[in-house]
């Protein structure tokens, strides 16, 4: 594994061979993060102090790209070393606040020009998003919240970042991966919870109009947990249905989860799909990667946090 520091002017410096590196890969919030350590010599100090970004490679491919948050130099019995840590590019949108705004008709181009491109994010892939009328960005919102407000209202999409720093605004999921009994499973945890899942959400407008969104699968399994939400009369029926679906989806999130500890390095993006085939445990099916933690060092291993699609 190779790491390079990048200054704000774009100058790159390759760090000495790494002692260790931990990558936490997530699709959005909380954002991805890295922490690495390597030998330190005094000539490295100016490079560290001028570092704005870090790019990490494995076998020639970028497995992390993000901002440098801090570094720490230490001297001990084993010599001098430096530890560097930082986060993925989503941090640029999470850390920065958006000005309050009201759009009569907002397009993806409008939102990117105002909330994304000026903050150093250039590598973007998006589908065809519909314009959004009467989009309101409240004061105090982060740039990330402003972007999500548009993409959710347009196509019900939550943007995500890939490990190499690409902003992806597409609702098609990530790469397909497979894990089976022969994949070097070191340990496994399986969690299934019913508490908190919603069976129905009723969205009522102040003018008396209402819609009902039901979680039929949970209802058939005997679940009963209803919520009622009141919205202004200006909210249209489509937005009401989207709100109801989003509340039900949020209630189901992480209620069926698998944590896998695997031998070796697996650089799975948050949002990738894992086809699990573990018949000895009775666990099969497709799961979504919510978080990947890669440990590079003396005993390389990967932890995959999976949730049921």
Secondary structure, 3 states (H helix, E strand, C coil): CEEEEEECCCCEEECCCEEEEEEEECCCCCCCEEEEEEECCHHHHHHHHCEEEEEEEECCEEEEEEEEEEEEEEEECCEEEEEEEEEECHHHHHHCECCCEEEEEECHHHHHHHHCHHHCCCCEEECCCCCEEEEEECCCCEHHHHHHHHHHHHHCCCCEECCCCCEEECCCCCCEEEEECCCCEEEEEEEECCCCCCCEEEEEECCCCEEEEECHHHHHCCCCCEEEEEECCCCCHHHHHHHHHHHHHHHHCCCEEEEEEEECCCCCCCCCEEEEEECCCCEEEEEEEEEEEEEECCCCEEEEEEEEC
